[in-house]
């Protein structure tokens, strides 16, 4: 299982993950850490991967917040009647 971790931990692979993919992988990392039984080295690698995946999810969410704010501002600028 360590093979999946090391091959999936490159920055390029993180950048190409959708929010859903990053979240799914993060949930898998958390499950493995909670289950225990991993060596210290593997646990540290999982933790680092989890941190990177959490950051990727946060980046996606921040981008979505900005897009929503932009859309909201644009609709307000067009003179749309408040509801």
C-alpha positions in Angstrom: 0.0 0.0 0.0 3.0 2.3 0.4 3.5 2.1 -3.4 0.2 4.0 -3.9 1.3 6.6 -1.5 4.7 7.3 -3.0 3.4 7.3 -6.6 0.5 9.6 -5.7 2.4 12.1 -3.7 4.0 14.1 -6.5 3.0 17.7 -6.7 1.8 17.2 -10.3 -0.7 14.5 -9.3 -2.1 16.8 -6.5 -2.6 19.7 -9.0 -4.5 17.5 -11.3 -6.9 16.2 -8.6 -10.5 17.4 -8.6 -12.0 18.4 -5.2 -13.9 15.1 -5.0 -10.8 13.0 -5.8 -8.7 14.9 -3.2 -11.4 14.5 -0.6 -11.8 10.8 -1.3 -8.1 10.2 -1.0 -8.0 12.3 2.2 -10.7 10.2 3.7 -8.7 7.1 2.8 -5.6 8.5 4.5 -7.5 9.3 7.6 -9.0 5.8 7.7 -5.6 4.2 7.4 -4.2 6.4 10.1 -7.1 5.7 12.4 -6.9 2.0 11.8 -3.3 2.0 13.1 -0.8 -0.8 12.5 1.4 1.3 10.1 5.0 1.8 10.8 6.2 5.2 12.0 7.7 5.9 8.6 4.5 4.9 6.8 2.4 6.9 9.3 4.5 10.0 8.7 4.2 9.6 4.9 0.4 9.2 5.3 0.2 12.3 7.5 2.2 14.4 5.0 0.0 13.1 2.1 -3.1 14.0 4.2 -1.8 17.5 4.8 -1.2 18.0 1.1 -4.6 16.7 0.2 -6.3 18.9 2.9 -4.5 21.9 1.4 -5.7 20.9 -2.1 -9.3 20.7 -0.9 -9.0 24.1 0.8 -7.6 25.6 -2.4 -10.6 24.2 -4.3 -13.0 25.6 -1.8 -11.4 29.0 -1.7 -11.6 29.1 -5.5 -15.3 28.3 -5.3 -15.9 31.0 -2.7 -14.2 33.5 -5.0 -16.2 32.5 -8.0 -19.4 32.7 -6.0 -18.5 36.2 -4.7 -17.6 37.3 -8.3 -20.9 36.0 -9.6 -22.8 37.6 -6.8 -21.1 40.9 -7.4 -21.7 40.7 -11.1 -25.4 40.1 -10.6 -25.6 43.0 -8.2 -23.8 45.3 -10.7 -26.3 44.5 -13.4 -29.1 46.0 -11.4 -30.9 42.8 -10.6 -33.7 43.5 -8.2 -33.1 42.3 -4.7 -35.3 39.5 -3.6 
